[in-house]
Every structure is written in structure tokens, then in C-alpha cells.
Amino acid sequence: MQGFDKVPAGPALAHQKAIVIGGGIAGCSTAYALAKRGIAVTLIERHASLAQEASGNPVAMLYPKFNSGASMLSALAGNGFAFTQELLKQLKTNEKLFQLCGQIQLAFNHSEHEKQQQLLNSPANNTHLFQLCSAQQASEIANIPLSVGGLYLSDSGWVNPTLFCQALTGSALIHQLVSNQAIQIEQTDGWTVTLANQNRLNAEIVVLCNANELPQFEQSQNIPITAVRGQVNFFKANRISHQLRPVICSQHYLSPAVDGMHSIGTSYAPNDLNPDLSSEDSHANLQALRKMAPSIFASMQSAAITGRVAWRSATRDYMPLAGQLIDESLLRKAPPRYNASPSDLPWIKGLYVNAGHGSKGMITAPLCGELIANFISGEPLRLESALLAQLNPSRFLLRALGLKQIAQKLYDF
Ligand SMILES: Cc1cc2nc3c(=O)[nH]c(=O)nc-3n(C[C@H](O)[C@H](O)[C@H](O)COP(=O)(O)OP(=O)(O)OC[C@H]3O[C@@H](n4cnc5c(N)ncnc54)[C@H](O)[C@@H]3O)c2cc1C
């Protein structure tokens, strides 16, 4: 992968303006990547500050999930993990922003154990990023007793997403417009974005990073996206739990103590819009903790449990949405032949999406922000074209219209 800080700020871009809608990690990463190339960005966020929705948890785990075989998800996880790490190290930082304290992905059942073994035997799959460890080795690494081993990723850890968003948006080229909601986008000479207070902003480029609100705009109204409720619980660290060093993951996760608190996550409930903490979910998180780290569970029986609810935005194929939009009405009006050239498609000039990051936004959103900046600036693309095609936000539309062949080769110009 190309070194992040070697991307030149193209002089042709310096006069351009972009509007990024949504101030979570996707919007902030995109704003950062654009500003780095000299593009002036207005970042619109409806809340009074950045990172208030899915990106508002106190800690997010860097949790790349690999599988054997040549899977696109695995390729994205490897590239995204490397990119986020590189970016974190380049941001002006302090120890509260992130810690690469390591991560153990437990072989928590037979099927997971088998998958981990297969992964080790498939050399194409990021095997340099992890090592297999026994229960005893895992316990030594974790500094607490664990009953099973698994994969150890020494370069993984956790990030504070709010501090991450703040660090990404410190550039003088990024103007934060918080407490403002975008209600309409219209193609004019470039783009005009209307805010709820009826103010209008103009720019050559608009990037939609508004997660579950993507369908609110006419141009993106039919992109299939699902809100998935997640509840994370918190408890105060004690003498025993404080010893935990890395992040521990099963289908859930347990963080080491961060600012004196542990996070246990998380439930996964598609289309559940209940904003209140659920005692069933707290119970499920605690049961997961009991299985992952029995000694910590035993040590915190009477501890107060708090929590937070938020919604991921998920796609049907679990790949994010990143790239330029294609005009749905023009495509339906005059569908191209199944083997037409992608360059003949009705691409919408200047309109991009970075959304749909599901449970893995820390791994995928920064890389997708960089990809969008690659597209806009005409730089060489960082990922192979087949993987880029799998990320395009109009892929579901193309598939639905029987244009699967074009959907797979969108960037083979
Ligand atoms: C409980 C839970 C635990 C998670 N744990 C992890 C983890 O450990 N590791 C990990 O990698 N990922 C994790 N995730 C997933 C990760 O948090 C998300 O993938 C990521 O935060 C998505 O970022 P985003 O910017 O796309 O969305 P969001 O953070 O939701 O940001 C979208 C923003 O757009 C704004 N917006 C929407 N419409 C408008 C509009 N019209 N005008 C202005 N602003 C608008 C919203 O207010 C919001 O701030 C977790 C998610 C949840 C819910």
C-alpha cells in the first residue's frame, strides 16, 4: 500500500470545495483525506459535536476479521487494518487516542477453532498479522487466565473514536458546521446543499457520510441499508480486571481498562429501534464476559453496569459503500447492454458515498475516505479494481437490473 503522507496535493484540486454530510468516523476520515489534498471541506453534522451516533462509544476495537479463501471481506479487512494503523500513527496523538495493546480473537467454539486453523494454512490471507496461541500462551499474553487460545494480533488494540474524529478534523481547510442538518442536495453547476435553516451551500463535490440517513436524499434513496442496534456495557475496573492487557474478542469483546472503565460489547439487532438500555442485552454481554474472562466476571459481581445504545448501518453483503454514485433514473430509463463499458454508465458527477460500515467502521471507514480522495483527485487507486467494484454504492442497483457483469468490472476502464 502506498505511504499515506506521500500523496501529493494536486494544484488542480486546491481551488475545489467539497461538502461532507455526517460527522462520524466516515465523514471525518473523508474530510481529512480531502483536506490533505488541498480541497476546502465543509463538514455538516446535525448534532452539536462530532461522533455522537455509532461513532460515539468511548472505545472502538480494531477488530479485523479474516477468513480463509480469497474473500473480498478478508482483503478489505487486511488493507483497512493496515491503513487505520498507519493513519493513527501519523495523527498528532496522545495515549488516550489509541493503544495498540494487542488483541486475542478466542477460538470460542469448534467452528471458530476450525476457521482459525484453516486461516493459518492459507498463506494468502494476512498471516503475518497474527499468530496462533494456546490457552496457556493466551493467558500469559492477556495477563489473566483464559480457558481457550486463539489468534493473537500484536498490532491491534483500541481507539477512542471521538478523539479520532477531532484529530482528523483539525485542519484549517475543514470548516465544521455542527448543529446543522442537510435536508436536500441538488445538482446545479456543481452541487447545492440546503440546510434545515434554509441556508444553502455550494461546492463541486458532495460526499454522503450520513450512515442510516442515506435514503433521505433522492439520489441515494434506494441504497439498501439496515440500522442494526448495538448495546455496549461498561463497568469500573478493579484490582483483578486492571491486569488485563489486550482486547479479548469472541463474538463479543472485552476491552482492557481505559480511563478506569472496561467496555463489553455488543448486541446485534437489525431493525430494532429501541433507544433504551435493555436488561436482556446487559445480561447477554455479561454472560459473554463470563465465558471470555471468568476471573474478571467473578471479580465484578456487584459492580454497577452502565451502557450505551447506538445503531450501526449495515449492507446486505457486509461490505461498506464507498465510491461515486450512478444515476438510478437514467440507468432505468436507458439500461445499457449487459457487456457495456462502465465508462458509458450515467455516473453522477461530484457525488460520492462513504457509509455502511456495519460493525467494523474503525477498520473500513478511514480507508474508504482515502479511496474517495483517490477517485476525486485522479490518483492511482489503492485497491485492486475487483475489490473497488464490490464497494461501489450503486452495486445493488446494477445487480438488480441484471448488470452483474458490469457491477464486477466497474473500474476496469
Ligand atoms: C454498539 C456498537 C459498537 C461498535 N463497536 C465497534 C468496534 O469495536 N470497532 C469498530 O470498528 N466498529 C464498531 N462499531 C461500528 C462503528 O461504530 C461504525 O461502523 C462507525 O461508527 C460508523 O461511522 P459513520 O461515520 O459511518 O456513522 P455515524 O457515526 O453514525 O455518523 C453518521 C453521522 O451523520 C450525521 N447525519 C446523518 N444525517 C445527517 C444530515 N442530514 N445532516 C447532518 N448530519 C447528518 C449523524 O448525526 C451522525 O453523526 C460499533 C457500533 C456500535 C453501534
The ligand as an SDF file (V2000), in Angstrom:
LIG
                    3D

 53 58  0  0  0  0  0  0  0  0999 V2000
  -22.5800   -0.6200   19.9240 C   0  0  0  0  0  0  0  0  0  0  0  0
  -21.5950   -0.5200   18.8060 C   0  0  0  0  0  0  0  0  0  0  0  0
  -20.2970   -0.9910   18.9890 C   0  0  0  0  0  0  0  0  0  0  0  0
  -19.3730   -0.9130   17.9570 C   0  0  0  0  0  0  0  0  0  0  0  0
  -18.0850   -1.3570   18.1670 N   0  0  0  0  0  0  0  0  0  0  0  0
  -17.1720   -1.2310   17.1630 C   0  0  0  0  0  0  0  0  0  0  0  0
  -15.8270   -1.6260   17.3700 C   0  0  0  0  0  0  0  0  0  0  0  0
  -15.4440   -2.0750   18.4490 O   0  0  0  0  0  0  0  0  0  0  0  0
  -14.9570   -1.4910   16.3330 N   0  0  0  0  0  0  0  0  0  0  0  0
  -15.3330   -0.9820   15.1090 C   0  0  0  0  0  0  0  0  0  0  0  0
  -14.5090   -0.8910   14.1980 O   0  0  0  0  0  0  0  0  0  0  0  0
  -16.6120   -0.5930   14.9040 N   0  0  0  0  0  0  0  0  0  0  0  0
  -17.5210   -0.7030   15.9000 C   0  0  0  0  0  0  0  0  0  0  0  0
  -18.8060   -0.3110   15.6920 N   0  0  0  0  0  0  0  0  0  0  0  0
  -19.1650    0.1950   14.3580 C   0  0  0  0  0  0  0  0  0  0  0  0
  -18.6960    1.6330   14.1740 C   0  0  0  0  0  0  0  0  0  0  0  0
  -19.0060    2.3650   15.3270 O   0  0  0  0  0  0  0  0  0  0  0  0
  -19.4060    2.2130   12.9420 C   0  0  0  0  0  0  0  0  0  0  0  0
  -19.0950    1.4010   11.8210 O   0  0  0  0  0  0  0  0  0  0  0  0
  -18.9430    3.6390   12.6600 C   0  0  0  0  0  0  0  0  0  0  0  0
  -19.0460    4.4400   13.8020 O   0  0  0  0  0  0  0  0  0  0  0  0
  -19.7700    4.2150   11.5180 C   0  0  0  0  0  0  0  0  0  0  0  0
  -19.3480    5.5420   11.3260 O   0  0  0  0  0  0  0  0  0  0  0  0
  -20.1870    6.5050   10.3990 P   0  0  0  0  0  0  0  0  0  0  0  0
  -19.4640    7.7870   10.3620 O   0  0  0  0  0  0  0  0  0  0  0  0
  -20.4750    5.8060    9.1140 O   0  0  0  0  0  0  0  0  0  0  0  0
  -21.6060    6.6330   11.1210 O   0  0  0  0  0  0  0  0  0  0  0  0
  -22.0500    7.5540   12.3540 P   0  0  0  0  0  0  0  0  0  0  0  0
  -21.0380    7.5740   13.4160 O   0  0  0  0  0  0  0  0  0  0  0  0
  -23.4250    7.1160   12.7260 O   0  0  0  0  0  0  0  0  0  0  0  0
  -22.0820    9.0050   11.7280 O   0  0  0  0  0  0  0  0  0  0  0  0
  -23.0870    9.4580   10.8520 C   0  0  0  0  0  0  0  0  0  0  0  0
  -23.2980   10.9070   11.1910 C   0  0  0  0  0  0  0  0  0  0  0  0
  -24.1210   11.5270   10.2210 O   0  0  0  0  0  0  0  0  0  0  0  0
  -24.9090   12.5050   10.8780 C   0  0  0  0  0  0  0  0  0  0  0  0
  -26.0170   12.8420    9.9950 N   0  0  0  0  0  0  0  0  0  0  0  0
  -26.9470   11.9940    9.4610 C   0  0  0  0  0  0  0  0  0  0  0  0
  -27.7630   12.6620    8.6290 N   0  0  0  0  0  0  0  0  0  0  0  0
  -27.3480   13.9420    8.6350 C   0  0  0  0  0  0  0  0  0  0  0  0
  -27.7830   15.0980    7.9400 C   0  0  0  0  0  0  0  0  0  0  0  0
  -28.8170   15.0610    7.0970 N   0  0  0  0  0  0  0  0  0  0  0  0
  -27.1690   16.2770    8.1640 N   0  0  0  0  0  0  0  0  0  0  0  0
  -26.1250   16.3260    9.0270 C   0  0  0  0  0  0  0  0  0  0  0  0
  -25.6440   15.2490    9.6960 N   0  0  0  0  0  0  0  0  0  0  0  0
  -26.2390   14.0720    9.4890 C   0  0  0  0  0  0  0  0  0  0  0  0
  -25.2920   11.8060   12.1610 C   0  0  0  0  0  0  0  0  0  0  0  0
  -25.7320   12.7370   13.1320 O   0  0  0  0  0  0  0  0  0  0  0  0
  -24.0130   11.1000   12.5300 C   0  0  0  0  0  0  0  0  0  0  0  0
  -23.2020   11.8690   13.3750 O   0  0  0  0  0  0  0  0  0  0  0  0
  -19.7490   -0.3600   16.7120 C   0  0  0  0  0  0  0  0  0  0  0  0
  -21.0420    0.1260   16.5260 C   0  0  0  0  0  0  0  0  0  0  0  0
  -21.9640    0.0550   17.5690 C   0  0  0  0  0  0  0  0  0  0  0  0
  -23.3360    0.5980   17.3500 C   0  0  0  0  0  0  0  0  0  0  0  0
  1  2  1  0
  2  3  1  0
  2 52  2  0
  3  4  2  0
  4  5  1  0
  4 50  1  0
  5  6  2  0
  6  7  1  0
  6 13  1  0
  7  8  2  0
  7  9  1  0
  9 10  1  0
 10 11  2  0
 10 12  1  0
 12 13  2  0
 13 14  1  0
 14 15  1  0
 14 50  1  0
 15 16  1  0
 16 17  1  0
 16 18  1  0
 18 19  1  0
 18 20  1  0
 20 21  1  0
 20 22  1  0
 22 23  1  0
 23 24  1  0
 24 25  2  0
 24 26  1  0
 24 27  1  0
 27 28  1  0
 28 29  2  0
 28 30  1  0
 28 31  1  0
 31 32  1  0
 32 33  1  0
 33 34  1  0
 33 48  1  0
 34 35  1  0
 35 36  1  0
 35 46  1  0
 36 37  1  0
 36 45  1  0
 37 38  2  0
 38 39  1  0
 39 40  1  0
 39 45  2  0
 40 41  1  0
 40 42  2  0
 42 43  1  0
 43 44  2  0
 44 45  1  0
 46 47  1  0
 46 48  1  0
 48 49  1  0
 50 51  2  0
 51 52  1  0
 52 53  1  0
M  END
$$$$
